[in-house]
Amino acid sequence: MSTLFNNYARRPVHLVKGEGTVVEDANGKKYLDFTSGIAVVSLGHAHPAIVKAIQAQSEKLWHVSNLFESPEQKKLAATLMKDTHFSHSFFCNSGAEANEAAIKLARKHSGKTTIITFDQSFHGRTFGAMAATGQEKIKQGFGPMLETFKTVPFNDPAKLEAAIDDDVAAIMLEVIQGEGGIHAVTPEFASAISDICKSKGILCIVDEVQTGIGRTGTRYAYEQTGLKPDILTLAKGLGGGFPIGAMLGTAELFDSFGPGTHGTTFGGNPLAVAVAQTVVDHVFAEDFLKDVQEKSNALIRKLNECLPPERFDIRGNGLLIGIDCKEDVAPFIRQAEEAGLLVVQAGSNVIRMLPPLTVTEEEIDQAVTILTSILLVPTTI
């Protein structure tokens, strides 16, 4: 019997090292990692700049309480908020923690309790974030959820309008639903959310735990929509593999999060901040983001060339791509693993591709060839 709880459906692969997009298991078998730890390893495995940052910081200071000043946190916050409408940041350890902070801030600032979220959304597995999540399978077995969340259909302006009442503090959404099947907010729905928030004095929370930090070819995915969130949550790719989360907020919210309202022991520790600063210094470079967009275009084009549209629906943005196979994809994912390609599911019918942002076009070709050989007859690009 395992010494670990059985809360993960673990694959029988023990990965022991990696470099760039390639990882190796304990038996010496190599794989193309198109999971990136689920959108986490943004600069690839063992990126030299991250290794150097960890080594340098580890020789100075690993941890210090948030009771003390942190110029390094302030610098990272300034980098994340440069040329945005945000004014203040809070650092934590994960996406779920960032979303919990956002929920608390929205309720504290507004004095209201209801937060509207959407079907098939995913915001985390802590109790508040789980209640916000629009997937019943996440909630099964845990008893009554927090009652102050309303979940309505995604991309349905009429249903959203009907859910609004005087107790709504915020509308919370992912601009691309990752776990829920790679569904993007439509321009019409983004406009409806913006209009409702502005006219009703409701806060807009955008969860970019998976889409943020260059994953969609811009710093943040909301920049490609008409949304102007009051609160933005980040994690995953921000640390490039080291645990860190962040919540960004506008100036109007500052007084609502005073001393004692929220906190964390490990959030924003010196090691995490040093790594995150290194990541964003690389990813936020204009040429880097342009390269992500070009690789995204190549990946989507090659998938569309190889996979017939009557059987497969290719959707997503940047290097967050879903292949809707219209059937259970678990067998395909196992076959891909056997062939040396690691991918993950998004819902039951969608293969999710999340390569490092540093993936090469040659590696993209290899991944498409492997998937094509599994989903269809063998095909070359």
LUMSE-110873 format. One line per 4 residues: number of its first residue (from 1); their letters; for each residue y, x, z of C-alpha. Coordinates in steps of 0.02 Angstrom, whole numbers. Example, Ala and Ser with C-alpha at 12.3 -4.5 7.8 and 13.67 -1.06 7.14 Angstrom:
<bavos>
1) AS) -225,615,390; -53,684,357
</bavos>
This chain:
<bavos>
1) MSTL) 0,0,0; 173,62,-44; 294,118,91; 430,25,-7
5) FNNY) 469,-160,-16; 412,-238,-178; 583,-308,-228; 587,-209,-392
9) ARRP) 470,-238,-538; 456,-51,-563; 393,24,-724; 251,152,-704
13) VHLV) 362,297,-759; 427,433,-642; 581,511,-720; 617,684,-652
17) KGEG) 757,758,-757; 876,723,-899; 1009,798,-1011; 1127,693,-1114
21) TVVE) 1032,544,-1183; 859,621,-1157; 758,601,-997; 587,672,-952
25) DANG) 450,601,-842; 334,690,-720; 205,713,-859; 328,801,-973
29) KKYL) 352,653,-1091; 528,633,-1159; 622,472,-1191; 786,418,-1267
33) DFTS) 875,332,-1123; 962,179,-1195; 980,105,-1020; 1099,234,-943
37) GIAV) 1040,174,-774; 1103,2,-831; 1273,56,-898; 1298,189,-764
41) VSLG) 1271,362,-840; 1425,351,-950; 1434,537,-993; 1246,559,-1005
45) HAHP) 1129,645,-884; 1181,808,-801; 1347,819,-893; 1415,994,-858
49) AIVK) 1587,932,-803; 1510,813,-675; 1391,946,-611; 1539,1063,-590
53) AIQA) 1643,930,-501; 1503,892,-377; 1471,1076,-343; 1655,1113,-315
57) QSEK) 1687,965,-201; 1525,989,-103; 1590,1158,-48; 1749,1081,23
61) LWHV) 1724,907,98; 1589,775,75; 1651,635,185; 1804,588,283
65) SNLF) 1847,420,358; 1969,304,271; 2070,316,431; 2148,470,351
69) ESPE) 2259,496,199; 2174,526,31; 2285,597,-107; 2128,607,-214
73) QKKL) 2102,418,-201; 2284,391,-248; 2267,503,-401; 2109,412,-460
77) AATL) 2195,244,-431; 2344,300,-534; 2229,355,-676; 2138,188,-676
81) MKDT) 2300,88,-674; 2404,191,-796; 2482,82,-931; 2412,-77,-853
85) HFSH) 2494,-216,-752; 2395,-170,-596; 2480,-88,-447; 2351,-60,-311
89) SFFC) 2169,-8,-291; 2030,-20,-163; 1877,93,-174; 1702,47,-116
93) NSGA) 1522,94,-161; 1458,-32,-288; 1495,-177,-404; 1435,-305,-278
97) EANE) 1552,-231,-147; 1697,-234,-270; 1663,-417,-307; 1650,-460,-122
101) AAIK) 1820,-378,-98; 1890,-479,-243; 1823,-642,-171; 1899,-604,-1
105) LARK) 2067,-554,-75; 2079,-710,-183; 2044,-824,-36; 2157,-728,83
109) HSGK) 2303,-724,-38; 2291,-904,-98; 2243,-988,64; 2116,-1085,-40
113) TTII) 1927,-1073,-40; 1852,-1128,-207; 1811,-1000,-341; 1752,-1055,-512
117) TFDQ) 1618,-951,-599; 1507,-980,-750; 1328,-1017,-801; 1225,-860,-835
121) SFHG) 1352,-748,-749; 1299,-606,-634; 1410,-538,-497; 1289,-453,-378
125) RTFG) 1156,-484,-246; 1254,-482,-84; 1276,-656,-12; 1450,-695,-79
129) AMAA) 1418,-614,-248; 1250,-702,-260; 1334,-869,-228; 1459,-828,-366
133) TGQE) 1319,-789,-488; 1276,-927,-611; 1088,-898,-618; 974,-1001,-508
137) KIKQ) 833,-874,-513; 944,-753,-415; 969,-880,-276; 793,-948,-255
141) GFGP) 720,-934,-80; 880,-893,13; 927,-1067,71; 1098,-1148,50
145) MLET) 1227,-1045,-42; 1410,-1033,6; 1479,-1202,-44; 1647,-1147,-108
149) FKTV) 1590,-1088,-279; 1588,-1203,-430; 1485,-1147,-579; 1528,-1223,-748
153) PFND) 1471,-1190,-928; 1538,-1032,-1009; 1656,-1049,-1157; 1683,-1235,-1125
157) PAKL) 1869,-1268,-1095; 1845,-1454,-1060; 1715,-1425,-924; 1825,-1292,-846
161) EAAI) 1977,-1406,-846; 1875,-1543,-764; 1823,-1426,-622; 2001,-1384,-570
165) DDDV) 2069,-1458,-410; 2199,-1413,-279; 2079,-1300,-182; 2039,-1179,-325
169) AAIM) 2088,-1002,-275; 2023,-910,-428; 1925,-912,-589; 1800,-767,-595
173) LEVI) 1714,-709,-755; 1635,-568,-853; 1716,-550,-1024; 1542,-506,-1087
177) QGEG) 1399,-576,-984; 1279,-429,-970; 1131,-490,-866; 1155,-664,-936
181) GIHA) 1114,-621,-1117; 1264,-527,-1193; 1380,-675,-1218; 1564,-636,-1247
185) VTPE) 1712,-744,-1197; 1785,-830,-1349; 1970,-812,-1390; 1991,-999,-1364
189) FASA) 1912,-993,-1192; 2012,-840,-1140; 2169,-933,-1191; 2115,-1087,-1093
193) ISDI) 2084,-983,-936; 2253,-899,-953; 2342,-1065,-975; 2254,-1144,-826
197) CKSK) 2286,-996,-712; 2469,-989,-759; 2504,-1175,-747; 2404,-1205,-587
201) GILC) 2445,-1044,-494; 2262,-991,-494; 2207,-809,-487; 2103,-733,-627
205) IVDE) 1965,-613,-574; 1881,-513,-712; 1716,-429,-666; 1703,-270,-771
209) VQTG) 1567,-189,-669; 1463,-169,-828; 1595,-175,-966; 1729,-63,-889
213) IGRT) 1763,123,-910; 1747,135,-1099; 1584,39,-1121; 1661,-74,-1254
217) GTRY) 1768,58,-1339; 1926,26,-1238; 1960,73,-1058; 1926,-106,-1005
221) AYEQ) 1849,-248,-1105; 1984,-372,-1052; 2107,-271,-1156; 2021,-344,-1310
225) TGLK) 2051,-523,-1252; 2204,-625,-1210; 2165,-616,-1025; 2282,-535,-899
229) PDIL) 2180,-531,-738; 2258,-527,-567; 2104,-436,-500; 1985,-319,-592
233) TLAK) 1820,-254,-522; 1735,-94,-578; 1581,11,-536; 1430,73,-636
237) GLGG) 1508,187,-769; 1653,236,-656; 1546,361,-560; 1441,421,-706
241) GFPI) 1288,406,-592; 1370,434,-423; 1395,274,-319; 1573,209,-323
245) GAML) 1658,41,-351; 1839,-11,-365; 1948,-164,-359; 2117,-161,-446
249) GTAE) 2252,-289,-406; 2431,-335,-448; 2583,-302,-340; 2591,-485,-286
253) LFDS) 2427,-464,-191; 2476,-311,-91; 2531,-397,69; 2370,-500,77
257) FGPG) 2260,-348,109; 2341,-268,259; 2259,-159,393; 2100,-236,463
261) THGT) 2074,-364,324; 1939,-263,235; 1858,-93,242; 1713,24,205
265) TFGG) 1638,177,286; 1586,271,130; 1697,194,-4; 1810,317,-93
269) NPLA) 1729,469,-11; 1783,639,-79; 1622,670,-178; 1629,500,-264
273) VAVA) 1813,514,-304; 1794,690,-376; 1656,630,-492; 1748,471,-544
277) QTVV) 1906,568,-582; 1805,682,-695; 1727,533,-783; 1890,442,-820
281) DHVF) 1977,602,-874; 1845,615,-1010; 1817,432,-1054; 1999,376,-1059
285) AEDF) 2044,507,-1190; 2097,421,-1351; 1977,522,-1460; 1831,484,-1344
289) LKDV) 1860,296,-1351; 1881,303,-1539; 1713,392,-1549; 1631,255,-1445
293) QEKS) 1698,124,-1565; 1632,220,-1716; 1459,240,-1639; 1459,56,-1594
297) NALI) 1498,9,-1773; 1357,122,-1834; 1231,50,-1711; 1274,-132,-1751
301) RKLN) 1275,-99,-1938; 1105,-15,-1935; 1027,-151,-1828; 1094,-284,-1946
305) ECLP) 1027,-189,-2096; 854,-177,-2021; 832,-342,-1930; 839,-505,-2030
309) PERF) 969,-627,-1960; 850,-775,-1969; 742,-692,-1837; 865,-585,-1738
313) DIRG) 1043,-608,-1676; 1139,-447,-1644; 1285,-467,-1524; 1391,-368,-1404
317) NGLL) 1532,-243,-1411; 1549,-56,-1398; 1389,19,-1330; 1336,-142,-1245
321) IGID) 1226,-220,-1377; 1100,-362,-1367; 961,-407,-1488; 913,-589,-1466
325) CKED) 732,-598,-1524; 713,-784,-1489; 554,-746,-1391; 502,-654,-1234
329) VAPF) 551,-471,-1257; 452,-396,-1112; 309,-340,-1228; 433,-260,-1349
333) IRQA) 515,-164,-1207; 346,-96,-1150; 305,-44,-1328; 473,42,-1346
337) EEAG) 440,139,-1186; 272,195,-1253; 361,252,-1411; 489,352,-1313
341) LLVV) 637,232,-1302; 700,154,-1140; 791,-13,-1152; 812,-162,-1035
345) QAGS) 812,-351,-1044; 960,-469,-1033; 882,-636,-994; 707,-666,-1061
349) NVIR) 741,-656,-1248; 868,-516,-1268; 841,-329,-1281; 992,-241,-1207
353) MLPP) 1046,-70,-1272; 1158,33,-1158; 1156,214,-1216; 1269,344,-1136
357) LTVT) 1441,343,-1214; 1401,520,-1271; 1250,466,-1375; 1241,549,-1545
361) EEEI) 1224,460,-1712; 1058,549,-1737; 995,474,-1573; 1057,303,-1629
365) DQAV) 956,323,-1790; 801,370,-1689; 821,220,-1574; 843,97,-1718
369) TILT) 690,169,-1806; 584,147,-1649; 642,-31,-1621; 618,-77,-1803
373) SILL) 441,-10,-1800; 406,-124,-1652; 499,-281,-1703; 451,-273,-1888
377) VPTT) 345,-169,-2003; 392,16,-2002; 560,40,-2084; 671,191,-2112
381) I) 860,188,-2100
</bavos>
